């Protein structure tokens, strides 16, 4: 029984005392019938307008109204109550793709009427994230000089979400169209049953037959099905009022009535006991759902009890309900405290984003580093949990504004950078034209310094737009290579000594290949050094014949392999020949490239050593005899030796 039922009962008793004699159990049918007819007239007016007591405390009113509304909602569509069993996930922390996956899963696997709250939460979070992304794209579009009228933004993700949400609405609308028709038909049946129940008072039939007819009517009521939620409480209050009216004012056989009263009292006492147990339940949501079922059973399944017990048992049931309600409010208060903590976390994240947004961007690398930091902070923001509802919009707005401030500064930087890149493009195009104009010049003595200078100037100019970078580089490289190929060809033609040197080196290479070293290490090393010196004294070879230097170095590799000497020493002996070739060429570009190559190898070797040393952590408890452990140590030592060799080469190269 709800508080409205009790209030109806109390008011009805007051009306009875004011307008008719108190009904008594007697054998005088005429007196009872007359009293019943008067009370029926009053009760019809009462049923049409449910009465509320002015003495009820606001908290009790809120508590019972919340319960009545919850029962009415679930009673309209019994499967809607299953929403309590579906996990309400942290949709705020999910990406747009993850939200679409959750929406599709709910529509596919759950009752459509049970997922309304979940779907609306998903929709809210998806729209917020998409709006944030769209605002950023809009700002980028405007920064590029676009007109706001022309801006339109849509993505496959948005289209996929719209499709999934459309499927949900289609299924939902179809379900509620059918449900609405059934609810209205059920309402008609229940109202007709109430009319039949009202007509039974004062019917004058045999009491046993009356009671049997009344029980059949109750069975029909239980099977009549759900009705619209906005009619639920009124219809049930009217029904219970007339049921109690039937018990209280119709002259029934005492045995039948007392048995029914006793049975109903036992059932309601059990429900009170269970409600009192639920007041100790730690799972607040489970306790509230079961209490809701108890209230529904109290209202729908169990009939009235004797008047002397009605107020007492309802007070006990109401008191247990109040305790569960208080537990629930305390639980919500704890959740609010957790949301307050989340709010503090989000405020701190917004503050960190603002600090980054306030910094000036000085380079492309700085911009990229800060973009990564902002993205990481955004992820933390979404995973920080919900905040109190009253500050949710304010917090979200502050977050979007700070991110937008950073994006505006980033866009402004890249806009200026793009302007600078177009200026660089103009400079490099000028150099391309100079190189192309001079590539076929025959005055090589005057042209060579010009071509070397444009190469040097090219390296000093910064980046150009990516779409133009490869194209102008190919033009510039082609012109430079064309000129220097001509230069080298002319030099080869003019350098007969170089050709003679090539022939001598070719002959010497064959001799070195056949060389048999003595077993004595010092003697063998002295012979190799002598051969290297003799090779250098033969002079430079033409540009197109420089491959012979590589062949000589490979031959030296075979000789060094036969000697018991360090790798570093053998590498440095071979590198002397390479240094001589670079020095003789007198080409600063080649020397620069050689330095770049060696520095790159130094960095790569250092990285390899760091990685191997990090891998050593996996062997913190391993025996040093472990083969894998020994192999890692061996690799570290080998890379350290290589690093020393590369450093020594760079040192000698810088001395040129």
TIRO-636744 format. One line per field, with one value per residue (C-alpha): residue number from 0; residue in three letters; x, y, z. Coordinates in steps of 0.001 Angstrom, whole numbers, plus 500000, padded with zeros to 6 digits. Example, Ala and Ser with C-alpha at 12.3 -4.5 7.8 and 13.67 -1.06 7.14 Angstrom:
k: (0	1);
r: (Ala	Ser);
u: (512300	513670);
v: (495500	498940);
w: (507800	507140);
END
This chain:
k: (0	1	2	3	4	5	6	7	8	9	10	11	12	13	14	15	16	17	18	19	20	21	22	23	24	25	26	27	28	29	30	31	32	33	34	35	36	37	38	39	40	41	42	43	44	45	46	47	48	49	50	51	52	53	54	55	56	57	58	59	60	61	62	63	64	65	66	67	68	69	70	71	72	73	74	75	76	77	78	79	80	81	82	83	84	85	86	87	88	89	90	91	92	93	94	95	96	97	98	99	100	101	102	103	104	105	106	107	108	109	110	111	112	113	114	115	116	117	118	119	120	121	122	123	124	125	126	127	128	129	130	131	132	133	134	135	136	137	138	139	140	141	142	143	144	145	146	147	148	149	150	151	152	153	154	155	156	157	158	159	160	161	162	163	164	165	166	167	168	169	170	171	172	173	174	175	176	177	178	179	180	181	182	183	184	185	186	187	188	189	190	191	192	193	194	195	196	197	198	199	200	201	202	203	204	205	206	207	208	209	210	211	212	213	214	215	216	217	218	219	220	221	222	223	224	225	226	227	228	229	230	231	232	233	234	235	236	237	238	239	240	241	242	243	244	245	246	247	248	249	250	251	252	253	254	255	256	257	258	259	260	261	262	263	264	265	266	267	268	269	270	271	272	273	274	275	276	277	278	279	280	281	282	283	284	285	286	287	288	289	290	291	292	293	294	295	296	297	298	299	300	301	302	303	304	305	306	307	308	309	310	311	312	313	314	315	316	317	318	319	320	321	322	323	324	325	326	327	328	329	330	331	332	333	334	335	336	337	338	339	340	341	342	343	344	345	346	347	348	349	350	351	352	353	354	355	356	357	358	359	360	361	362	363	364	365	366	367	368	369	370	371	372	373	374	375	376	377	378	379	380	381	382	383	384	385	386	387	388	389	390	391	392	393	394	395	396	397	398	399	400	401	402	403	404	405	406	407	408	409	410	411	412	413	414	415	416	417	418	419	420	421	422	423	424	425	426	427	428	429	430	431	432	433	434	435	436	437	438	439	440	441	442	443	444	445	446	447	448	449	450	451	452	453	454	455	456	457	458	459	460	461	462	463	464	465	466	467	468	469	470	471	472	473	474	475	476	477	478	479	480	481	482	483	484	485	486	487	488	489	490	491	492	493	494	495	496	497	498	499	500	501	502	503	504	505	506	507	508	509	510	511	512	513	514	515	516	517	518	519	520	521	522	523	524	525	526	527	528	529	530	531	532	533	534	535	536	537	538	539	540	541	542	543	544	545	546	547	548	549	550	551	552	553	554	555	556	557	558	559	560	561	562	563	564	565	566	567	568	569	570	571	572	573	574	575	576	577	578	579	580	581	582	583	584	585	586	587	588	589	590	591	592	593	594	595	596	597	598	599	600	601	602	603	604	605	606	607	608	609	610	611	612	613	614	615	616	617	618	619	620	621	622	623	624	625	626	627	628	629	630	631	632	633	634	635	636	637	638	639	640	641	642	643	644	645	646	647	648	649	650	651	652	653	654	655);
r: (Unk	Unk	Unk	Unk	Unk	Unk	Unk	Unk	Unk	Unk	Unk	Unk	Unk	Unk	Unk	Unk	Unk	Unk	Unk	Unk	Unk	Unk	Unk	Unk	Unk	Unk	Unk	Unk	Unk	Unk	Unk	Unk	Unk	Unk	Unk	Unk	Unk	Unk	Unk	Unk	Unk	Unk	Unk	Unk	Unk	Unk	Unk	Unk	Unk	Unk	Unk	Unk	Unk	Unk	Unk	Unk	Unk	Unk	Unk	Unk	Unk	Unk	Unk	Unk	Unk	Unk	Unk	Unk	Unk	Unk	Unk	Unk	Unk	Unk	Unk	Unk	Unk	Unk	Unk	Unk	Unk	Unk	Unk	Unk	Unk	Unk	Unk	Unk	Unk	Unk	Unk	Unk	Unk	Unk	Unk	Unk	Unk	Unk	Unk	Unk	Unk	Unk	Unk	Unk	Unk	Unk	Unk	Unk	Unk	Unk	Unk	Unk	Unk	Unk	Unk	Unk	Unk	Unk	Unk	Unk	Unk	Unk	Unk	Unk	Unk	Unk	Unk	Unk	Unk	Unk	Unk	Unk	Unk	Unk	Unk	Unk	Unk	Unk	Unk	Unk	Unk	Unk	Unk	Unk	Unk	Unk	Unk	Unk	Unk	Unk	Unk	Unk	Unk	Unk	Unk	Unk	Unk	Unk	Unk	Unk	Unk	Unk	Unk	Unk	Unk	Unk	Unk	Unk	Unk	Unk	Unk	Unk	Unk	Unk	Unk	Unk	Unk	Unk	Unk	Unk	Unk	Unk	Unk	Unk	Unk	Unk	Unk	Unk	Unk	Unk	Unk	Unk	Unk	Unk	Unk	Unk	Unk	Unk	Unk	Unk	Unk	Unk	Unk	Unk	Unk	Unk	Unk	Unk	Unk	Unk	Unk	Unk	Unk	Unk	Unk	Unk	Unk	Unk	Unk	Unk	Unk	Unk	Unk	Unk	Unk	Unk	Unk	Unk	Unk	Unk	Unk	Unk	Unk	Unk	Unk	Unk	Unk	Unk	Unk	Unk	Unk	Unk	Unk	Unk	Unk	Unk	Unk	Unk	Unk	Unk	Unk	Unk	Unk	Unk	Unk	Unk	Unk	Unk	Unk	Unk	Unk	Unk	Unk	Unk	Unk	Unk	Unk	Unk	Unk	Unk	Unk	Unk	Unk	Unk	Unk	Unk	Unk	Unk	Unk	Unk	Unk	Unk	Unk	Unk	Unk	Unk	Unk	Unk	Unk	Unk	Unk	Unk	Unk	Unk	Unk	Unk	Unk	Unk	Unk	Unk	Unk	Unk	Unk	Unk	Unk	Unk	Unk	Unk	Unk	Unk	Unk	Unk	Unk	Unk	Unk	Unk	Unk	Unk	Unk	Unk	Unk	Unk	Unk	Unk	Unk	Unk	Unk	Unk	Unk	Unk	Unk	Unk	Unk	Unk	Unk	Unk	Unk	Unk	Unk	Unk	Unk	Unk	Unk	Unk	Unk	Unk	Unk	Unk	Unk	Unk	Unk	Unk	Unk	Unk	Unk	Unk	Unk	Unk	Unk	Unk	Unk	Unk	Unk	Unk	Unk	Unk	Unk	Unk	Unk	Unk	Unk	Unk	Unk	Unk	Unk	Unk	Unk	Unk	Unk	Unk	Unk	Unk	Unk	Unk	Unk	Unk	Unk	Unk	Unk	Unk	Unk	Unk	Unk	Unk	Unk	Unk	Unk	Unk	Unk	Unk	Unk	Unk	Unk	Unk	Unk	Unk	Unk	Unk	Unk	Unk	Unk	Unk	Unk	Unk	Unk	Unk	Unk	Unk	Unk	Unk	Unk	Unk	Unk	Unk	Unk	Unk	Unk	Unk	Unk	Unk	Unk	Unk	Unk	Unk	Unk	Unk	Unk	Unk	Unk	Unk	Unk	Unk	Unk	Unk	Unk	Unk	Unk	Unk	Unk	Unk	Unk	Unk	Unk	Unk	Unk	Unk	Unk	Unk	Unk	Unk	Unk	Unk	Unk	Unk	Unk	Unk	Unk	Unk	Unk	Unk	Unk	Unk	Unk	Unk	Unk	Unk	Unk	Unk	Unk	Unk	Unk	Unk	Unk	Unk	Unk	Unk	Unk	Unk	Unk	Unk	Unk	Unk	Unk	Unk	Unk	Unk	Unk	Unk	Unk	Unk	Unk	Unk	Unk	Unk	Unk	Unk	Unk	Unk	Unk	Unk	Unk	Unk	Unk	Unk	Unk	Unk	Unk	Unk	Unk	Unk	Unk	Unk	Unk	Unk	Unk	Unk	Unk	Unk	Unk	Unk	Unk	Unk	Unk	Unk	Unk	Unk	Unk	Unk	Unk	Unk	Unk	Unk	Unk	Unk	Unk	Unk	Unk	Unk	Unk	Unk	Unk	Unk	Unk	Unk	Unk	Unk	Unk	Unk	Unk	Unk	Unk	Unk	Unk	Unk	Unk	Unk	Unk	Unk	Unk	Unk	Unk	Unk	Unk	Unk	Unk	Unk	Unk	Unk	Unk	Unk	Unk	Unk	Unk	Unk	Unk	Unk	Unk	Unk	Unk	Unk	Unk	Unk	Unk	Unk	Unk	Unk	Unk	Unk	Unk	Unk	Unk	Unk	Unk	Unk	Unk	Unk	Unk	Unk	Unk	Unk	Unk	Unk	Unk	Unk	Unk	Unk	Unk	Unk	Unk	Unk	Unk	Unk	Unk	Unk	Unk	Unk	Unk	Unk	Unk	Unk	Unk	Unk	Unk	Unk	Unk	Unk	Unk	Unk	Unk	Unk	Unk	Unk	Unk	Unk	Unk	Unk	Unk	Unk	Unk	Unk	Unk	Unk	Unk	Unk	Unk	Unk);
u: (500000	501321	501053	498269	496258	496700	495722	492626	491733	492165	490069	487436	487201	486812	484012	482353	482325	480937	478216	477172	477123	480143	479522	479079	479087	475498	472764	470681	471132	468965	470969	474260	473001	471798	475144	477021	475063	475781	479458	479677	478449	481109	483810	483245	484037	487061	488367	488136	490389	493025	493444	496782	497364	498675	500376	502788	506396	507934	510654	508098	506133	509252	510217	506844	506426	509800	508730	505289	506845	509388	506690	504456	507276	508273	504667	503878	506464	507764	510944	511981	513024	515869	517724	518885	520726	522570	525891	526067	529656	531910	530919	532698	536049	535293	536304	533697	534388	534031	530715	529408	530411	528551	525441	525383	525884	523006	520582	521524	521608	519226	515512	514938	512860	515578	518400	516932	519152	522244	521578	520934	524171	526073	524446	525351	528997	529321	527827	530102	533226	532143	531267	534727	536356	534119	534910	538610	538154	536113	538895	541443	539199	538884	542628	543182	541103	537840	534392	532188	529268	531183	532175	530711	532137	531130	533067	532477	532370	529510	527604	528105	526768	523746	522959	523199	521063	518480	518213	517635	514853	513171	513065	512029	509187	507904	507928	506095	503485	502518	502823	500601	497779	498023	498209	495034	493154	494339	493244	489735	489596	490754	488294	485511	486576	486451	482931	481975	483542	481579	478385	478875	478267	474614	473914	471967	473122	474106	477245	479145	478328	479286	482626	483300	482446	484750	487662	487098	487119	490466	491956	490806	492393	495770	495737	494545	498093	500018	498452	499866	502111	500294	497105	498760	498550	495063	493648	495294	494176	490608	490749	492103	489641	486723	488270	488522	485039	483803	485438	484407	480837	479415	477952	480275	480526	482968	484832	485705	486678	488802	490663	491474	492471	494716	496399	496990	498381	500849	502039	502486	504348	506758	507218	507917	510499	512191	512162	513823	516500	517051	517778	521020	521919	525230	524350	522178	520898	519917	518123	516162	515132	513920	512115	510437	509234	507926	505942	504564	503518	502008	499997	499143	499187	498205	494755	493680	493902	491667	491317	492953	496238	496247	497856	500372	501718	501841	503866	506321	506622	507014	509703	511756	511287	512519	515714	516480	515732	518162	520806	520287	520618	523822	525096	524359	526158	529241	528994	528785	531953	533664	532465	533895	537273	536915	536148	539395	541333	539727	540397	544075	544169	542547	545159	547968	546471	546260	549924	550891	548498	550099	553590	554888	555659	559213	559709	558007	559471	558101	554687	554674	555792	553026	550426	551322	551121	547728	546425	547645	545935	542718	542772	543257	540390	537948	539072	538853	535184	532006	531690	528641	525819	525523	529105	529298	528546	530878	533728	533237	533104	536318	538050	537007	538042	541564	542106	540792	543241	546140	544852	544500	548072	549257	547351	548754	552281	551864	550259	553367	555561	553809	554388	558080	558177	556798	559517	562080	560526	561142	564775	565351	563651	566141	568986	567429	567365	571024	572041	570040	571422	575025	574875	576148	578624	582029	583956	584353	586972	584481	581359	582579	582703	579220	577810	579477	578126	574515	574878	576086	573284	570690	571667	571246	567660	564951	562017	559661	556046	556037	554146	556981	559978	560725	559994	562416	565072	565055	565425	568298	570058	569710	571275	574149	574889	574824	577419	579747	579562	580772	583445	584679	584662	586749	589068	589430	590319	592809	594284	596406	598322	595149	594650	598246	597690	594634	596624	599367	596819	595085	598388	599241	595791	596478	599825	598258	595612	598410	600393	601465	602093	604736	603616	605342	602686	604973	606539	603126	601751	604782	604249	600574	601456	604056	601532	599094	601804	602766	599116	598803	601992	600514	598261	594607	592568	589831	586405	584793	587560	587396	585724	589231	589704	586853	588378	591692	589979	588228	591559	593018	590091	591203	594790	593710	591599	594782	596402	595847	595122	592248	589342	589811	593429	592626	589703	591830	594557	592003	590400	593697	593235	589686	590865	593569	590996	588744	591639	592805	589295	589147	585351	583779	580377	581777	583611	580377	578469	581171	580916	577139	577406	579888	577884	574789	576653	577847	574265	572962	575706	574970	571301	572135	574245	571428	568937	571195	571879	568147	567717	570161	567446	565630	568626	568795	568386	569960	573139	576080	576627	573269	573969	571569	573138	576617	575476	574086	577356	579277	577125	577532	581297	581345	579227	581450	584489	582666	581756	585397	586341	583696	584782	588408	587386	585413	588381	590707	588101	587762	591531	591348);
v: (500000	503462	506585	507785	504654	505264	508913	507929	505467	508035	510626	508037	507113	510785	511145	508031	509369	512728	511485	507927	505657	503435	500191	497293	493570	492478	490503	493619	493739	496770	499022	497863	498244	501819	502761	501116	503084	506421	505585	504482	507901	509636	507188	507835	511522	510547	508154	510765	513183	511410	513159	514179	514950	518379	516882	514697	515756	517003	514343	511539	512982	513066	509557	508019	510058	508816	505235	505720	507239	504437	501756	503530	503740	500084	498924	500583	498357	495550	495053	498672	497730	495733	499006	498670	495485	497016	498539	502314	502592	505633	506886	510178	508376	506664	507758	508378	504982	503264	505047	503801	500264	500559	501927	499116	496523	497871	498059	494553	492745	494558	495347	498624	500079	499262	501279	504783	506285	504579	505733	509324	509354	507969	510521	513407	512347	511661	515019	516845	515199	515697	519336	519904	518342	520304	523599	522919	522104	525275	527374	525676	526393	530059	530318	529095	532021	530147	531753	530586	530238	527590	525546	522072	519225	515599	512401	508672	508356	510879	509133	505772	507152	508735	505415	503517	506102	506011	502221	502744	505300	503067	500111	502333	503990	500659	499235	502173	502311	498752	499383	502469	500534	497718	500139	501946	498680	497470	500776	500305	496797	497974	500878	498469	496155	499092	499846	496206	496352	499505	497817	494909	497098	496709	494128	492087	488722	485732	486617	483480	484077	487734	486806	484257	486830	489300	486824	486197	489930	490192	487485	489362	492532	490839	489611	492870	493987	497294	500724	504219	505446	508782	506841	504186	505646	507093	503835	501699	504029	503892	500126	499667	502148	500146	496843	498137	499596	496155	494544	497222	497986	494968	492428	489483	486186	486830	483565	484393	487941	487079	484368	486832	489545	487106	485930	489504	490492	487593	488567	492225	491360	489267	492200	494502	492050	491913	495693	495958	493498	495590	498585	496747	495899	497417	497289	500408	500012	496400	497342	500107	497862	495126	497682	498922	495373	495104	498314	497030	493750	495692	497759	495217	491717	491825	492915	494882	493847	494589	498270	497935	496847	499032	502140	500217	497971	500827	502893	500023	499507	503247	503435	500684	502502	505701	504002	502642	506068	507656	505051	505863	509581	508952	506838	509668	512036	509793	509774	513550	513645	511447	513795	516706	514945	514426	518122	519030	516701	518243	521757	520851	519366	522512	524566	522507	522940	526690	526833	525202	527436	530550	529577	530971	528426	528907	526024	523169	520703	522746	522807	519042	518340	520545	519012	515609	516991	518584	515336	513387	515890	515623	511850	512263	514774	512341	509504	511570	510706	512718	516000	517383	518109	521774	522502	520041	522591	525165	522642	521391	524951	525883	522793	523535	527169	526389	523761	526218	528883	526516	525515	529144	529863	526721	527687	531206	529811	527481	530248	532377	529349	528679	532295	531862	528612	530368	532982	530167	528675	531916	531934	528338	528906	531702	529284	526704	529294	530206	526520	525844	528976	527919	524138	524295	527148	526309	528801	526270	528203	531025	528833	526250	528748	529951	526406	525610	528809	528087	524627	526243	528839	526087	524407	527649	528204	526662	524440	525035	523792	520012	519854	521806	520357	517271	519016	521917	519683	517412	520414	521804	518445	517719	521050	520710	517103	517988	520694	518716	515657	517889	519286	515837	514628	517588	517050	513405	514343	516876	514597	512011	511485	510288	507667	506545	506376	504203	501761	501564	501050	498397	496513	497024	495778	492452	492223	492907	490252	487698	488937	486289	487750	486371	484802	487460	490044	493078	492192	491539	494835	496708	495211	496261	499805	499955	498870	501524	504204	503024	503137	506753	507744	506535	509629	510387	508571	510085	510547	507687	505305	505886	502507	501019	502579	500430	497300	498080	498517	495153	493526	495097	493623	490122	490896	492333	489268	487195	489420	489378	493088	495133	495988	499671	499621	497855	500169	503262	501978	501484	504845	506613	505723	507131	510363	510751	510414	513045	515410	515041	515653	519035	518786	520334	518802	515272	515954	517313	514220	511986	513839	513515	509774	509182	511265	509280	506010	507319	508167	504799	502922	504834	503998	500307	500356	502036	499467	496554	498031	498430	494789	493881	494748	491584	489601	491214	487841	485706	483680	485227	481873	482279	482123	484983	487131	486479	487250	490630	491503	490493	492696	495677	495347	494992	498128	500083	499148	500243	503538	504267	503534	505897	508627	508213	508463	511642	513165	512513	513754	517058	517514	517767);
w: (500000	499095	501217	498908	499701	503402	503085	501088	503800	506597	504797	504017	507700	508605	506044	507369	510899	509711	507390	508329	511369	511868	509975	512271	511674	512321	510716	509903	506144	505487	507807	506325	502788	503416	504966	502082	499483	501211	501560	497933	496763	498872	497830	494130	494674	496733	494088	491369	493293	495436	498777	500268	503903	504847	507873	505852	506068	502791	502990	503327	500419	498267	499327	498500	495338	494117	494827	493230	490105	489826	490168	487662	485119	485434	485542	482226	480541	482729	480672	481212	484742	483242	482721	486334	485420	482447	483433	483017	481846	481978	478537	479170	478993	475668	472183	469505	467912	471290	471895	468552	469510	472827	471107	468538	471272	473378	470440	469343	472689	475085	475303	473479	476339	478873	477279	477056	479787	478386	474843	475876	477869	474873	472569	474875	475108	471381	470409	472865	471456	467855	468526	470006	466939	464562	466303	465856	462170	461757	463257	460993	458017	458931	459583	456036	454822	454320	454544	457425	455003	453073	456123	456381	458416	458436	459008	458510	462317	462545	459762	461467	464754	463050	461407	464711	466510	463708	464134	467858	467274	464706	467082	469998	468083	466807	470325	471887	469141	469947	473679	473584	471946	474495	477436	476431	475965	479370	480913	479568	481028	484454	484549	483635	486477	488914	487744	488321	491779	492633	491446	493812	496889	497929	495214	497762	496443	498551	500543	499513	495862	496255	497741	495009	492352	494100	493992	490288	489719	491568	489332	486246	487628	488121	484514	482966	482006	482303	481823	481033	483817	484144	485023	487173	490686	490270	488892	491569	494355	493084	492832	496355	497742	496374	497450	501014	500678	499664	502698	505176	504223	502494	504886	504126	505810	508642	508060	504443	505287	508305	506404	503646	506114	507960	504767	503612	507019	506950	503489	504408	507617	505546	503197	506159	507495	504103	503807	507227	506048	502933	505147	506063	502441	501313	497630	497566	494023	494608	497841	496121	493223	495560	497726	494586	493905	497482	497055	493797	495440	498361	495948	493242	494708	498387	499511	502603	506243	509183	509962	513340	511686	508602	510001	512092	509323	506838	509344	509789	506032	505531	508230	506545	503240	504857	506092	502624	501168	503648	502777	499120	499733	501699	498800	496381	498720	498552	494766	494834	496930	494352	491623	493600	493563	489816	489488	491239	488937	485867	487111	487488	483981	482567	484427	482874	479409	480009	481042	477752	475808	477349	476136	472870	470148	468951	466532	464744	467260	470152	468514	467980	471549	472946	470657	472118	475676	475015	473542	476591	478919	476893	477346	481092	481203	479610	481868	485074	485631	485997	487878	489732	487321	488366	487196	484317	481596	483133	483391	479850	478527	480362	478991	475426	475727	476979	474284	471707	472920	472346	468926	467897	468910	467131	463985	464103	464405	461454	459451	460011	459379	456108	455114	455935	453954	450885	451279	451452	448355	446474	447602	446536	443205	442578	443310	440971	438192	438809	438724	435562	433869	434581	434168	430554	431055	429559	431691	434465	436340	436904	437131	439663	442591	441639	441636	444951	446437	445401	447000	450194	450133	449563	452820	454758	453623	455816	454925	452022	451684	451565	448281	446569	448402	446264	442984	443410	444988	441945	439629	441690	442032	438332	437346	439828	438915	435230	435722	437996	435748	432916	435205	436211	432645	431584	434515	433579	430045	431241	433859	432057	435227	436855	434178	434571	438321	437713	435587	438210	441001	438976	438636	442294	443325	441651	443417	446818	446164	445682	448659	451196	454629	456968	460230	462299	463174	463136	459813	458274	459582	458275	454827	454808	455882	453162	450560	451778	451511	448023	447003	448161	446306	443034	443084	442316	439726	437515	439040	437150	438183	441909	442381	442457	445918	447225	445733	447389	450766	450389	449639	452774	454738	453749	454852	458186	458865	458834	461476	465219	465624	466980	464741	465511	464372	461104	460401	460985	458665	455908	456634	456008	452346	452368	453994	451374	448604	450202	450728	447142	445798	447588	447670	450773	449933	450012	453252	454748	453654	455122	458445	458400	457718	460555	463043	462111	462708	466098	467122	465919	467781	470986	470623	470168	473326	475326	474099	475003	478451	478996	478024	480785	483303	482305	483567	487034	488743	486032	486400	484537	482852	481125	477321	476572	479286	477913	474365	475410	477189	474097	471873	474189	474120	470322	469895	472279	470192	467055	468744	469546	465924	464536	466928	465874	462196	462851	464650	461721	459260	461112	460841	457023);
END
